[in-house]
Amino acid sequence: MKTLHIEIYGRVQGVFFRDSMRLEAQRLGITGWVRNRSDGAVEATVQGDPAAVNAIVRWSYQGPRHAKVEHVEIWPDEGSYDRFMVIG
């Protein structure tokens, strides 16, 4: 099991980033959460099989069709999740 925290910067709000990430996480079997931040970024904690977590990290660098990701920060995280949720 691998758990990472991801912060995604750029044009990532108002482009269905959170819901698109939720759908991608469900497709990959990943648990955790995603939310918008007040500074315009999106942040998420993702947990699952290392290959699946790596896949959603790669997806985060592009996001949904209308997003323009400029910068992504990633670090190890902790927690236990039973599903993937959009919060906030």
N, C-alpha and C positions, 0 to 999 in steps of 0.2 A: 504494500500500500504506500502510495506517495501522495504527499499533501503540499501544495504550493499556494502562495499568495501572489496575485498578479494585479498590477496597476497598469491601466491602458490609457494613454494620453493622445489627444488629437481631436478630430471631429468624431466623437464616439457617443454623444448623447443626441437624442432626437433622430436616430437612424436605426432603431430597433436592435441595438447592440445587445442589451440585456436579454431580450426574448430570444434572439438568434443564438446567443451563447447557451441559454437554457436548452434549446432544441439540440444544439450540438453536443452538449453534455449528456443529455438523455440518450442520444444516438450512440455515444461512446461508453455509456455506463458509468459516468462520473457523478459524484455527489459533491455538495458544497453550496455555494451561494454567489450571487452577483448583485451589485447595486451601483447606482450613480452616486458620485461625490459632488459636494457643493462647488468644488473647483473646476468642474467640467470633465473630470476623468471618470472612468469606470474602474471599479475594483472587484475582485473575485477571489474566493478561496476554492480551489478545486482538489478533489481527492479521488483516488482510484488506482487502477492498475498503472504502473509506470508508463507503459506504452500509450495508454489512453490519455494520461495526463500530459505527456509530451505532445500528443496530437492536438489537444485543445490549446496548449501553449502556442504551437505553430499557427493554429487558427486565429488566435488572439492578435497576432501581428498583422492580420488583414481584416478580420471581422466581417460583418455583413456588407453587402454590395455598396451601400452609400456611405460607409464609414471611411475615414481617412486617418489611419493610425500613424502617429508620428513617433511614439516612443513607448516601450513596454519595460516595466521593472518587475522582476520576479525574485522571490526568496522562499526558503522553506517555511512551512507553517505547521500548525498542529490543530487538532480537533477531531471530532467524529461526527459524520453526517450520514443520514439515511436516505436523502434525496437531494436534488438540486433545486434551489429556490431563487426566485427574483425577490429581493427585499428592498425596502425603501422607495 
